[in-house]
Amino acid sequence: MSAAVRDAILVVTAGGTIDKVYFDAKSEFEVGRSLVGDLLREAHVDVAYEIVEVLRKDSLDMTGADRALVRDAIAARPNRRVVVTHGTDTMVETARVLESLSDRTIVLTGALSPARFANTDAMFNVGLAFGAVQALPTGVYIAMNGQIFASGKVRKDRAGNRFVAT
């Protein structure tokens, strides 16, 4: 395995609001093609990365098998730094599953509004996660709302529409 491959940031996409598509005000959403590659290009990210799409699911629809699929996709790769885009409702549960990959730095992030919307937090959160994965020691983290939380010490405050430390 080359050092370049091991050093590249692996981006695993699992779906969630960040990738939702709404066709009109009366329609249901669907999780579409991930825009994380577009966001990284628009931000002129100049570090090596590769993107692997694992799921296109709303996190409320994710099962234990889906979380294992995300974990196994990461475990199968040599990359030591990993960003996971994920729906915010069950991001904390997936972070717990990923804690068994203790030899890597894994940062989960998402968005509270779709990346396709003009007023989205997606670009900011992905940027925060990209910076965090390069600076943090091994472990599993969540990067949302301008903060970085250690896995197991965070929850989503649905009423406040943000993540908070526990």
VEXROKE-494113 format. One record per residue: x, y negated, z of N, C-alpha, C, O, CB in turn; residue number from 0. Coordinates in nm, 3 decimals, padded with zeros to 5 digits. Glycine has a CB too. Example, Ala and Ser with C-alpha at 12.3 -4.5 7.8 and 13.67 -1.06 7.14 Angstrom:
2
  n.east n.north    n.up ca.east ca.north   ca.up  c.east c.north    c.up  o.east o.north    o.up cb.east cb.north   cb.up   n
  01.319  00.569  00.780  01.230   00.450  00.780  01.320  00.330  00.780  01.424  00.332  00.846  01.131   00.447  00.905   0
  01.285  00.225  00.708  01.367   00.106  00.714  01.290 -00.003  00.787  01.341 -00.114  00.804  01.408   00.060  00.572   1
***
This chain:
166
  n.east n.north    n.up ca.east ca.north   ca.up  c.east c.north    c.up  o.east o.north    o.up cb.east cb.north   cb.up   n
  00.086  00.117  00.000  00.000   00.000  00.000  00.090 -00.123  00.000  00.184 -00.134  00.078 -00.097   00.000  00.123   0
  00.059 -00.215 -00.088  00.140  -00.336 -00.096  00.101 -00.435  00.014 -00.013 -00.438  00.060  00.126  -00.402 -00.235   1
  00.199 -00.513  00.053  00.172  -00.616  00.155  00.070 -00.716  00.105 -00.009 -00.767  00.184  00.302  -00.687  00.195   2
  00.071 -00.746 -00.025 -00.024  -00.844 -00.081 -00.167 -00.798 -00.063 -00.255 -00.877 -00.029  00.005  -00.868 -00.229   3
 -00.192 -00.669 -00.086 -00.328  -00.616 -00.069 -00.366 -00.618  00.078 -00.477 -00.660  00.113 -00.339  -00.472 -00.125   4
 -00.276 -00.574  00.165 -00.304  -00.570  00.308 -00.327 -00.711  00.364 -00.407 -00.729  00.455 -00.189  -00.501  00.383   5
 -00.256 -00.809  00.309 -00.265  -00.946  00.358 -00.382 -01.025  00.300 -00.420 -01.128  00.356 -00.138  -01.018  00.328   6
 -00.440 -00.978  00.191 -00.556  -01.047  00.133 -00.672 -01.037  00.230 -00.689 -00.937  00.300 -00.594  -00.986 -00.006   7
 -00.752 -01.141  00.234 -00.872  -01.140  00.318 -00.981 -01.063  00.245 -01.015 -01.093  00.131 -00.919  -01.286  00.352   8
 -01.034 -00.963  00.313 -01.145  -00.887  00.259 -01.274 -00.957  00.298 -01.296 -00.986  00.415 -01.143  -00.739  00.310   9
 -01.359 -00.984  00.201 -01.491  -01.043  00.226 -01.594 -00.936  00.196 -01.607 -00.891  00.082 -01.515  -01.173  00.138  10
 -01.667 -00.895  00.299 -01.772  -00.794  00.285 -01.906 -00.866  00.293 -01.933 -00.937  00.390 -01.760  -00.683  00.395  11
 -01.989 -00.848  00.191 -02.120  -00.913  00.193 -02.227 -00.810  00.227 -02.230 -00.700  00.172 -02.150  -00.981  00.056  12
 -02.315 -00.850  00.318 -02.420  -00.760  00.363 -02.560 -00.818  00.339 -02.660 -00.754  00.371 -02.402  -00.729  00.511  13
 -02.568 -00.939  00.284 -02.698  -01.000  00.259 -02.731 -01.107  00.362 -02.641 -01.176  00.411 -02.807  -00.895  00.258  14
 -02.856 -01.119  00.394 -02.900  -01.219  00.490 -02.942 -01.349  00.423 -02.941 -01.360  00.300 -02.790  -01.247  00.591  15
 -02.979 -01.445  00.504 -03.029  -01.574  00.456 -02.929 -01.643  00.364 -02.970 -01.709  00.268 -03.061  -01.664  00.573  16
 -02.800 -01.628  00.390 -02.698  -01.694  00.308 -02.718 -01.662  00.159 -02.688 -01.745  00.073 -02.558  -01.651  00.353  17
 -02.769 -01.542  00.128 -02.786  -01.500 -00.011 -02.932 -01.492 -00.055 -02.961 -01.435 -00.161 -02.722  -01.366 -00.031  18
 -03.024 -01.548  00.022 -03.165  -01.541 -00.015 -03.198 -01.629 -00.135 -03.138 -01.734 -00.157 -03.252  -01.581  00.102  19
 -03.295 -01.581 -00.212 -03.345  -01.653 -00.329 -03.496 -01.670 -00.309 -03.567 -01.574 -00.283 -03.313  -01.577 -00.464  20
 -03.542 -01.794 -00.322 -03.685  -01.823 -00.318 -03.725 -01.872 -00.456 -03.661 -01.961 -00.511 -03.721  -01.929 -00.207  21
 -03.831 -01.814 -00.511 -03.870  -01.851 -00.646 -03.961 -01.972 -00.650 -03.956 -02.050 -00.745 -03.938  -01.735 -00.713  22
 -04.044 -01.989 -00.549 -04.126  -02.109 -00.534 -04.180 -02.109 -00.392 -04.157 -02.015 -00.316 -04.243  -02.113 -00.640  23
 -04.251 -02.213 -00.356 -04.296  -02.229 -00.218 -04.394 -02.120 -00.174 -04.408 -02.096 -00.054 -04.361  -02.364 -00.201  24
 -04.461 -02.055 -00.267 -04.560  -01.956 -00.230 -04.508 -01.812 -00.240 -04.579 -01.718 -00.202 -04.681  -01.971 -00.317  25
 -04.388 -01.794 -00.289 -04.339  -01.659 -00.311 -04.260 -01.607 -00.192 -04.217 -01.682 -00.105 -04.254  -01.653 -00.436  26
 -04.242 -01.478 -00.191 -04.156  -01.412 -00.094 -04.011 -01.431 -00.139 -03.986 -01.459 -00.256 -04.191  -01.260 -00.078  27
 -03.919 -01.416 -00.048 -03.779  -01.425 -00.083 -03.728 -01.286 -00.121 -03.793 -01.185 -00.095 -03.696  -01.484  00.033  28
 -03.613 -01.285 -00.182 -03.536  -01.162 -00.194 -03.391 -01.198 -00.173 -03.350 -01.311 -00.196 -03.559  -01.093 -00.334  29
 -03.314 -01.102 -00.129 -03.171  -01.125 -00.112 -03.107 -01.100 -00.247 -03.115 -00.989 -00.301 -03.109  -01.033  00.001  30
 -03.044 -01.202 -00.301 -02.986  -01.193 -00.434 -02.836 -01.173 -00.431 -02.778 -01.137 -00.329 -03.019  -01.317 -00.511  31
 -02.776 -01.197 -00.545 -02.631  -01.187 -00.562 -02.564 -01.280 -00.462 -02.609 -01.393 -00.441 -02.588  -01.222 -00.707  32
 -02.459 -01.233 -00.402 -02.388  -01.315 -00.305 -02.322 -01.434 -00.373 -02.265 -01.421 -00.482 -02.283  -01.231 -00.231  33
 -02.331 -01.548 -00.309 -02.267  -01.670 -00.359 -02.135 -01.700 -00.291 -02.075 -01.804 -00.316 -02.359  -01.787 -00.341  34
 -02.087 -01.609 -00.205 -01.966  -01.640 -00.129 -01.847 -01.665 -00.222 -01.765 -01.752 -00.193 -01.934  -01.526 -00.033  35
 -01.835 -01.592 -00.330 -01.726  -01.617 -00.426 -01.735 -01.756 -00.485 -01.633 -01.824 -00.501 -01.728  -01.514 -00.537  36
 -01.857 -01.798 -00.519 -01.877  -01.934 -00.571 -01.838 -02.039 -00.467 -01.774 -02.138 -00.500 -02.024  -01.954 -00.615  37
 -01.878 -02.016 -00.342 -01.845  -02.110 -00.235 -01.693 -02.122 -00.218 -01.641 -02.232 -00.201 -01.911  -02.066 -00.101  38
 -01.624 -02.011 -00.222 -01.479  -02.012 -00.205 -01.410 -02.083 -00.322 -01.314 -02.158 -00.302 -01.425  -01.870 -00.191  39
 -01.459 -02.059 -00.443 -01.402  -02.129 -00.560 -01.428 -02.278 -00.553 -01.338 -02.358 -00.580 -01.461  -02.072 -00.691  40
 -01.550 -02.317 -00.517 -01.584  -02.460 -00.506 -01.501 -02.530 -00.399 -01.474 -02.649 -00.410 -01.733  -02.476 -00.476  41
 -01.462 -02.456 -00.297 -01.382  -02.513 -00.188 -01.231 -02.507 -00.221 -01.148 -02.548 -00.139 -01.410  -02.438 -00.057  42
 -01.197 -02.457 -00.338 -01.057  -02.446 -00.382 -00.974 -02.365 -00.285 -00.859 -02.400 -00.257 -00.997  -02.585 -00.399  43
 -01.032 -02.256 -00.233 -00.959  -02.169 -00.141 -00.841 -02.108 -00.216 -00.856 -02.052 -00.324 -01.053  -02.057 -00.083  44
 -00.724 -02.122 -00.157 -00.601  -02.082 -00.223 -00.526 -01.975 -00.143 -00.403 -01.975 -00.137 -00.511  -02.203 -00.245  45
 -00.600 -01.885 -00.082 -00.541  -01.768 -00.020 -00.600 -01.647 -00.090 -00.712 -01.653 -00.142 -00.568  -01.764  00.136  46
 -00.526 -01.538 -00.093 -00.574  -01.417 -00.160 -00.694 -01.359 -00.086 -00.694 -01.346  00.036 -00.460  -01.312 -00.170  47
 -00.796 -01.325 -00.162 -00.913  -01.260 -00.105 -00.975 -01.169 -00.210 -00.952 -01.185 -00.330 -01.016  -01.363 -00.056  48
 -01.052 -01.073 -00.162 -01.129  -00.987 -00.250 -01.267 -00.968 -00.187 -01.280 -00.964 -00.065 -01.058  -00.850 -00.273  49
 -01.367 -00.958 -00.271 -01.505  -00.949 -00.225 -01.561 -00.811 -00.256 -01.548 -00.761 -00.368 -01.593  -01.060 -00.290  50
 -01.622 -00.750 -00.156 -01.687  -00.621 -00.172 -01.832 -00.637 -00.126 -01.857 -00.666 -00.010 -01.613  -00.508 -00.092  51
 -01.926 -00.617 -00.218 -02.067  -00.623 -00.181 -02.109 -00.487 -00.130 -02.097 -00.386 -00.200 -02.157  -00.667 -00.303  52
 -02.157 -00.483 -00.006 -02.199  -00.357  00.055 -02.351 -00.347  00.057 -02.407 -00.243  00.023 -02.142  -00.345  00.197  53
 -02.418 -00.454  00.098 -02.564  -00.454  00.108 -02.621 -00.586  00.055 -02.551 -00.686  00.045 -02.609  -00.430  00.254  54
 -02.749 -00.582  00.023 -02.828  -00.702 -00.006 -02.956 -00.691  00.076 -03.064 -00.666  00.022 -02.859  -00.717 -00.162  55
 -02.942 -00.709  00.206 -03.056  -00.689  00.296 -03.072 -00.805  00.391 -02.975 -00.869  00.432 -03.040  -00.560  00.375  56
 -03.196 -00.832  00.426 -03.226  -00.918  00.539 -03.180 -00.841  00.662 -03.206 -00.721  00.671 -03.379  -00.958  00.547  57
 -03.113 -00.906  00.755 -03.058  -00.832  00.868 -03.166 -00.769  00.956 -03.139 -00.672  01.026 -02.972  -00.923  00.952  58
 -03.289 -00.823  00.954 -03.397  -00.760  01.030 -03.433 -00.623  00.975 -03.492 -00.541  01.045 -03.520  -00.850  01.030  59
 -03.397 -00.598  00.848 -03.424  -00.470  00.785 -03.307 -00.373  00.795 -03.317 -00.259  00.750 -03.460  -00.491  00.640  60
 -03.196 -00.417  00.852 -03.078  -00.330  00.862 -03.100 -00.221  00.967 -03.160 -00.243  01.071 -02.954  -00.413  00.897  61
 -03.048 -00.104  00.935 -03.058   00.012  01.023 -02.919  00.046  01.079 -02.819 -00.014  01.040 -03.118   00.134  00.947  62
 -02.916  00.139  01.169 -02.788   00.188  01.218 -02.702  00.244  01.105 -02.580  00.226  01.104 -02.809   00.294  01.325  63
 -02.766  00.310  01.011 -02.693   00.364  00.895 -02.634  00.250  00.811 -02.523  00.264  00.759 -02.786   00.451  00.808  64
 -02.706  00.139  00.798 -02.654   00.024  00.724 -02.531 -00.035  00.794 -02.433 -00.070  00.730 -02.763  -00.085  00.708  65
 -02.538 -00.044  00.926 -02.425  -00.098  01.002 -02.304 -00.006  00.989 -02.191 -00.052  00.979 -02.463  -00.117  01.151  66
 -02.328  00.124  00.990 -02.220   00.220  00.971 -02.160  00.206  00.831 -02.039  00.222  00.813 -02.271   00.365  00.994  67
 -02.244  00.177  00.733 -02.196   00.157  00.596 -02.101  00.036  00.589 -01.998  00.042  00.522 -02.315   00.137  00.499  68
 -02.137 -00.072  00.656 -02.050  -00.190  00.661 -01.920 -00.154  00.730 -01.812 -00.187  00.681 -02.120  -00.308  00.736  69
 -01.929 -00.086  00.843 -01.810  -00.045  00.917 -01.721  00.044  00.831 -01.599  00.023  00.825 -01.848   00.028  01.046  70
 -01.780  00.143  00.765 -01.702   00.237  00.684 -01.637  00.168  00.564 -01.526  00.204  00.524 -01.792   00.351  00.636  71
 -01.706  00.069  00.506 -01.648  -00.004  00.393 -01.523 -00.080  00.437 -01.426 -00.088  00.362 -01.751  -00.102  00.333  72
 -01.526 -00.135  00.557 -01.409  -00.206  00.610 -01.299 -00.107  00.644 -01.182 -00.128  00.610 -01.448  -00.290  00.735  73
 -01.335  00.002  00.710 -01.236   00.102  00.753 -01.164  00.165  00.634 -01.048  00.205  00.647 -01.304   00.210  00.835  74
 -01.231  00.173  00.520 -01.172   00.237  00.402 -01.069  00.149  00.331 -00.996  00.196  00.244 -01.282   00.274  00.304  75
 -01.063  00.023  00.369 -00.974  -00.072  00.302 -00.851 -00.100  00.389 -00.859 -00.087  00.512 -01.048  -00.204  00.270  76
 -00.739 -00.137  00.328 -00.618  -00.164  00.406 -00.613 -00.304  00.468 -00.527 -00.332  00.551 -00.498  -00.146  00.318  77
 -00.704 -00.391  00.428 -00.700  -00.531  00.472 -00.711 -00.543  00.623 -00.792 -00.475  00.686 -00.813  -00.610  00.406  78
 -00.629 -00.628  00.681 -00.627  -00.649  00.826 -00.711 -00.769  00.868 -00.743 -00.784  00.986 -00.485  -00.667  00.874  79
 -00.748 -00.854  00.772 -00.832  -00.971  00.801 -00.959 -00.958  00.717 -00.954 -00.938  00.596 -00.757  -01.107  00.769  80
 -01.074 -00.968  00.785 -01.202  -00.941  00.720 -01.304 -01.047  00.759 -01.318 -01.081  00.876 -01.254  -00.800  00.757  81
 -01.374 -01.100  00.659 -01.490  -01.188  00.681 -01.612 -01.111  00.633 -01.612 -01.055  00.523 -01.475  -01.326  00.605  82
 -01.715 -01.107  00.716 -01.840  -01.040  00.680 -01.950 -01.144  00.674 -01.976 -01.214  00.772 -01.875  -00.927  00.783  83
 -02.016 -01.157  00.558 -02.135  -01.243  00.551 -02.255 -01.154  00.582 -02.267 -01.042  00.532 -02.149  -01.313  00.409  84
 -02.343 -01.207  00.666 -02.446  -01.123  00.728 -02.564 -01.210  00.767 -02.547 -01.330  00.789 -02.390  -01.047  00.852  85
 -02.680 -01.153  00.774 -02.796  -01.223  00.827 -02.778 -01.253  00.974 -02.716 -01.176  01.047 -02.922  -01.142  00.805  86
 -02.832 -01.366  01.017 -02.806  -01.412  01.154 -02.888 -01.339  01.260 -02.846 -01.334  01.376 -02.833  -01.559  01.163  87
 -03.003 -01.283  01.224 -03.090  -01.224  01.327 -03.029 -01.103  01.397 -03.054 -01.083  01.516 -03.220  -01.184  01.265  88
 -02.949 -01.023  01.327 -02.889  -00.905  01.391 -02.737 -00.902  01.375 -02.675 -00.796  01.384 -02.950  -00.777  01.332  89
 -02.679 -01.016  01.351 -02.533  -01.026  01.337 -02.462 -00.974  01.462 -02.359 -00.908  01.451 -02.492  -01.172  01.309  90
 -02.515 -01.004  01.577 -02.453  -00.962  01.704 -02.449 -00.810  01.713 -02.350 -00.754  01.759 -02.529  -01.022  01.825  91
 -02.554 -00.742  01.670 -02.557  -00.596  01.675 -02.452 -00.536  01.583 -02.385 -00.439  01.620 -02.697  -00.545  01.636  92
 -02.436 -00.591  01.464 -02.334  -00.541  01.372 -02.195 -00.568  01.426 -02.106 -00.485  01.411 -02.351  -00.604  01.233  93
 -02.175 -00.683  01.488 -02.045  -00.714  01.547 -02.007 -00.607  01.649 -01.891 -00.566  01.655 -02.046  -00.853  01.614  94
 -02.102 -00.561  01.727 -02.074  -00.457  01.827 -02.027 -00.328  01.761 -01.936 -00.261  01.811 -02.199  -00.430  01.912  95
 -02.089 -00.293  01.648 -02.050  -00.172  01.575 -01.907 -00.185  01.522 -01.833 -00.087  01.519 -02.148  -00.144  01.459  96
 -01.870 -00.304  01.481 -01.738  -00.326  01.421 -01.626 -00.331  01.525 -01.509 -00.327  01.489 -01.738  -00.455  01.341  97
 -01.660 -00.341  01.653 -01.559  -00.347  01.758 -01.469 -00.223  01.760 -01.357 -00.230  01.811 -01.625  -00.363  01.894  98
 -01.515 -00.112  01.705 -01.433   00.009  01.702 -01.315 -00.004  01.605 -01.223  00.078  01.609 -01.519   00.130  01.663  99
 -01.317 -00.104  01.518 -01.206  -00.129  01.425 -01.108 -00.224  01.492 -01.092 -00.338  01.449 -01.257  -00.188  01.289 100
 -01.043 -00.177  01.595 -00.965  -00.264  01.683 -00.831 -00.310  01.627 -00.762 -00.389  01.691 -00.940  -00.193  01.810 101
 -00.794 -00.262  01.509 -00.666  -00.301  01.450 -00.680 -00.415  01.349 -00.586 -00.443  01.274 -00.603  -00.182  01.383 102
 -00.793 -00.480  01.348 -00.821  -00.585  01.249 -00.877 -00.709  01.316 -00.924 -00.706  01.430 -00.918  -00.534  01.141 103
 -00.872 -00.818  01.242 -00.942  -00.939  01.282 -01.063 -00.949  01.191 -01.049 -00.959  01.069 -00.850  -01.069  01.272 104
 -01.182 -00.945  01.249 -01.307  -00.945  01.174 -01.391 -01.063  01.221 -01.415 -01.078  01.341 -01.385  -00.810  01.190 105
 -01.435 -01.145  01.128 -01.518  -01.260  01.161 -01.648 -01.251  01.081 -01.646 -01.249  00.958 -01.444  -01.395  01.131 106
 -01.760 -01.244  01.151 -01.891  -01.243  01.087 -01.944 -01.385  01.080 -01.925 -01.465  01.172 -01.990  -01.152  01.164 107
 -02.010 -01.416  00.970 -02.073  -01.546  00.954 -02.194 -01.532  00.865 -02.217 -01.427  00.805 -01.973  -01.649  00.895 108
 -02.272 -01.636  00.858 -02.392  -01.637  00.775 -02.440 -01.779  00.761 -02.362 -01.874  00.770 -02.502  -01.547  00.834 109
 -02.569 -01.793  00.740 -02.627  -01.927  00.725 -02.769 -01.926  00.777 -02.839 -01.825  00.772 -02.623  -01.973  00.577 110
 -02.809 -02.040  00.827 -02.947  -02.057  00.873 -03.038 -02.104  00.761 -03.160 -02.100  00.774 -02.952  -02.155  00.989 111
 -02.978 -02.148  00.650 -03.053  -02.177  00.528 -02.972 -02.126  00.410 -02.849 -02.127  00.415 -03.084  -02.331  00.515 112
 -03.038 -02.080  00.304 -02.969  -02.018  00.192 -02.861 -02.106  00.129 -02.874 -02.228  00.122 -03.068  -01.979  00.088 113
 -02.754 -02.042  00.082 -02.645  -02.113  00.014 -02.696 -02.184 -00.110 -02.634 -02.281 -00.156 -02.532  -02.016 -00.023 114
 -02.806 -02.139 -00.166 -02.863  -02.199 -00.286 -02.933 -02.331 -00.257 -02.967 -02.405 -00.350 -02.960  -02.103 -00.353 115
 -02.957 -02.363 -00.130 -03.024  -02.487 -00.092 -02.922 -02.601 -00.085 -02.805 -02.580 -00.054 -03.096  -02.471  00.044 116
 -02.968 -02.721 -00.114 -02.879  -02.838 -00.109 -02.831 -02.865  00.033 -02.714 -02.896  00.054 -02.952  -02.963 -00.165 117
 -02.919 -02.854  00.130 -02.882  -02.880  00.270 -02.864 -02.748  00.342 -02.949 -02.705  00.420 -02.990  -02.966  00.341 118
 -02.750 -02.684  00.316 -02.722  -02.554  00.376 -02.599 -02.563  00.464 -02.511 -02.647  00.442 -02.703  -02.448  00.268 119
 -02.593 -02.477  00.561 -02.474  -02.466  00.646 -02.380 -02.357  00.594 -02.278 -02.329  00.657 -02.515  -02.435  00.790 120
 -02.412 -02.296  00.482 -02.335  -02.183  00.430 -02.189 -02.219  00.403 -02.099 -02.148  00.449 -02.398  -02.131  00.303 121
 -02.163 -02.326  00.331 -02.025  -02.363  00.297 -01.944 -02.388  00.424 -01.831 -02.341  00.436 -02.023  -02.489  00.206 122
 -02.001 -02.460  00.517 -01.931  -02.490  00.642 -01.899 -02.362  00.719 -01.786 -02.343  00.765 -02.015  -02.585  00.730 123
 -01.998 -02.273  00.732 -01.978  -02.152  00.809 -01.877 -02.058  00.743 -01.794 -01.998  00.813 -02.111  -02.080  00.827 124
 -01.882 -02.045  00.611 -01.785  -01.960  00.542 -01.645 -02.019  00.557 -01.549 -01.945  00.579 -01.821  -01.947  00.392 125
 -01.632 -02.151  00.547 -01.502  -02.216  00.567 -01.450 -02.194  00.707 -01.331 -02.167  00.726 -01.512  -02.363  00.539 126
 -01.538 -02.207  00.805 -01.499  -02.184  00.944 -01.451 -02.040  00.962 -01.349 -02.016  01.027 -01.616  -02.214  01.040 127
 -01.522 -01.946  00.905 -01.485  -01.804  00.917 -01.351 -01.777  00.849 -01.270 -01.700  00.900 -01.594  -01.715  00.856 128
 -01.328 -01.840  00.734 -01.202  -01.819  00.662 -01.084 -01.873  00.742 -00.979 -01.810  00.748 -01.207  -01.886  00.524 129
 -01.102 -01.988  00.802 -00.995  -02.041  00.888 -00.975 -01.957  01.011 -00.861 -01.930  01.051 -01.026  -02.184  00.928 130
 -01.084 -01.915  01.072 -01.076  -01.836  01.195 -01.008 -01.703  01.173 -00.925 -01.661  01.255 -01.216  -01.814  01.252 131
 -01.039 -01.635  01.065 -00.982  -01.502  01.041 -00.830 -01.509  01.021 -00.760 -01.411  01.043 -01.047  -01.437  00.919 132
 -00.781 -01.624  00.980 -00.637  -01.642  00.962 -00.566 -01.682  01.092 -00.445 -01.667  01.103 -00.611  -01.746  00.856 133
 -00.640 -01.733  01.188 -00.578  -01.787  01.309 -00.598 -01.701  01.434 -00.518 -01.708  01.528 -00.634  -01.924  01.336 134
 -00.702 -01.620  01.436 -00.736  -01.544  01.556 -00.657 -01.413  01.566 -00.614 -01.358  01.465 -00.884  -01.514  01.559 135
 -00.639 -01.363  01.689 -00.579  -01.231  01.706 -00.679 -01.122  01.667 -00.795 -01.150  01.638 -00.531  -01.211  01.852 136
 -00.634 -00.998  01.666 -00.725  -00.888  01.634 -00.845 -00.892  01.728 -00.835 -00.931  01.844 -00.652  -00.752  01.643 137
 -00.958 -00.850  01.674 -01.083  -00.851  01.749 -01.197 -00.882  01.654 -01.177 -00.900  01.534 -01.078  -00.953  01.865 138
 -01.316 -00.887  01.709 -01.436  -00.916  01.631 -01.497 -01.045  01.685 -01.512 -01.062  01.806 -01.539  -00.798  01.638 139
 -01.532 -01.135  01.593 -01.581  -01.268  01.628 -01.702 -01.304  01.541 -01.725 -01.245  01.436 -01.469  -01.373  01.612 140
 -01.776 -01.403  01.588 -01.884  -01.464  01.509 -01.852 -01.612  01.497 -01.825 -01.680  01.596 -02.025  -01.440  01.576 141
 -01.855 -01.661  01.372 -01.829  -01.803  01.344 -01.957 -01.865  01.290 -01.997 -01.839  01.176 -01.710  -01.821  01.242 142
 -02.020 -01.947  01.372 -02.146  -02.013  01.335 -02.156 -02.146  01.408 -02.104 -02.161  01.519 -02.269  -01.923  01.369 143
 -02.221 -02.241  01.347 -02.253  -02.368  01.411 -02.129 -02.442  01.461 -02.135 -02.511  01.563 -02.348  -02.345  01.527 144
 -02.017 -02.429  01.390 -01.896  -02.500  01.427 -01.824 -02.440  01.546 -01.733 -02.502  01.602 -01.928  -02.640  01.457 145
 -01.863 -02.319  01.586 -01.801  -02.253  01.701 -01.760 -02.111  01.665 -01.814 -02.050  01.573 -01.897  -02.252  01.820 146
 -01.663 -02.061  01.740 -01.619  -01.923  01.724 -01.647 -01.853  01.857 -01.606 -01.898  01.963 -01.467  -01.914  01.684 147
 -01.717 -01.741  01.847 -01.756  -01.665  01.965 -01.695 -01.526  01.959 -01.692 -01.464  01.852 -01.910  -01.656  01.976 148
 -01.646 -01.477  02.070 -01.600  -01.339  02.078 -01.722 -01.247  02.075 -01.825 -01.276  02.137 -01.515  -01.315  02.206 149
 -01.709 -01.137  02.004 -01.817  -01.038  02.000 -01.848 -00.994  02.142 -01.758 -00.979  02.224 -01.779  -00.916  01.911 150
 -01.973 -00.974  02.171 -02.014  -00.933  02.305 -02.035 -01.048  02.400 -02.081 -01.029  02.513 -01.913  -00.840  02.362 151
 -02.001 -01.169  02.356 -02.018  -01.286  02.442 -02.098 -01.395  02.372 -02.073 -01.514  02.390 -01.882  -01.341  02.486 152
 -02.194 -01.351  02.290 -02.272  -01.444  02.209 -02.410 -01.386  02.184 -02.430 -01.264  02.181 -02.200  -01.475  02.076 153
 -02.504 -01.475  02.166 -02.638  -01.434  02.125 -02.696 -01.543  02.036 -02.651 -01.658  02.038 -02.731  -01.408  02.250 154
 -02.796 -01.505  01.957 -02.865  -01.605  01.876 -02.979 -01.662  01.959 -03.063 -01.587  02.010 -02.917  -01.544  01.741 155
 -02.981 -01.793  01.971 -03.091  -01.864  02.037 -03.191 -01.898  01.927 -03.176 -01.997  01.857 -03.041  -01.995  02.114 156
 -03.293 -01.815  01.913 -03.389  -01.833  01.804 -03.467 -01.963  01.818 -03.497 -02.028  01.717 -03.486  -01.715  01.799 157
 -03.500 -02.002  01.939 -03.573  -02.127  01.960 -03.489 -02.247  01.918 -03.541 -02.341  01.857 -03.616  -02.140  02.107 158
 -03.361 -02.245  01.950 -03.272  -02.355  01.915 -03.210 -02.341  01.777 -03.143 -02.432  01.729 -03.163  -02.366  02.017 159
 -03.232 -02.225  01.711 -03.180  -02.197  01.578 -03.028 -02.213  01.573 -02.974 -02.278  01.483 -03.246  -02.287  01.476 160
 -02.961 -02.152  01.673 -02.815  -02.161  01.680 -02.763 -02.045  01.763 -02.840 -01.973  01.827 -02.770  -02.298  01.740 161
 -02.633 -02.028  01.761 -02.568  -01.927  01.844 -02.514 -01.992  01.969 -02.468 -02.106  01.966 -02.456  -01.857  01.766 162
 -02.519 -01.917  02.080 -02.472  -01.969  02.208 -02.391 -01.861  02.279 -02.416 -01.742  02.261 -02.590  -02.016  02.296 163
 -02.297 -01.904  02.360 -02.216  -01.812  02.439 -02.300 -01.751  02.550 -02.393 -01.815  02.601 -02.093  -01.885  02.499 164
 -02.268 -01.629  02.586 -02.339  -01.562  02.697 -02.245 -01.541  02.813 -02.285 -01.487  02.916 -02.399  -01.427  02.652 165
***
